[in-house]
Amino acid sequence: MYIPAIQIALDKAESQRVRESLANILRHAEELGRIEADFEARLNALKAARGEKPVKLTRARADDVSGFAQDAKEMEAQQLILFENEMTSAQIIRSLKGALSSDLKFWQGAGRYTHPADMPAVEEFVSAKQRLKEALSKHLRDAG
């Protein structure tokens, strides 16, 4: 979600200074995207290294997860249309920062439920989210 939304904000940028700041945010979003794309495989590899099998969902639960993923795609598409048609660059960035703040609250508590061997992967993921949030915050402060 972050990458296409930031690209829309970049297209709407009012100045070169704003575009440069948004380009920096985009780099952080791309880094998070890479980490997120590998996250499940990395956790499964860590589980395998300690002799555990990957999580196997029941058919019903897998169907639920698939449905949730489809709902998320639909909501993302609607949100991107809203960003494109009705929001300024600054409004998009404020919206992303708010969503990321909520997401970080969840992930910062994940350590209580994480196997110690998996903590480096979770910490890397959370750190990438924190860096993106910091870049969003800095952009909003600097843009005034």
C-alpha positions, 0 to 999 in steps of 0.5 A: 500500500505504501509504495503506490500511495507515495508514488501518487503523492510524488505525482502531486508534489508541489515543489522539488524540495517536496519531491526529494523528501517524498523520494526518500520516503519511497526508498524507505517504503521499498525497503519495508516492502522487500522485508515484508515480502520475505518475512513469512519465508524467513520465519518459516526458515527459522522454524525449520532450523529449530526443527519445527514445521511451518504453520499449516492452516486448516482449509477453513482458516486458509479460506478465511485468510484468503478472503481477508487478503481479497478484502484488503486488496479491494480496500487498498484499491479504493483508498488509492482512488481516493488518494488520486482523486481527492487528496493532496500530497500532504494529506496522503502522507498524513494518512499513511503516517496515521495508519503506520502508527496504528500498525506499529503499536500492534507490531511493537507488542509482538515480541511477547508472542514471538519465539526468541529465535524469530526476534531478529526477523521481527525486529528488522520488520518493526525497525523498517516500519519505524524508519518509514514512520520517521521519514513520514514525520520528518516530511510533515515537519519540514513541509510545515 
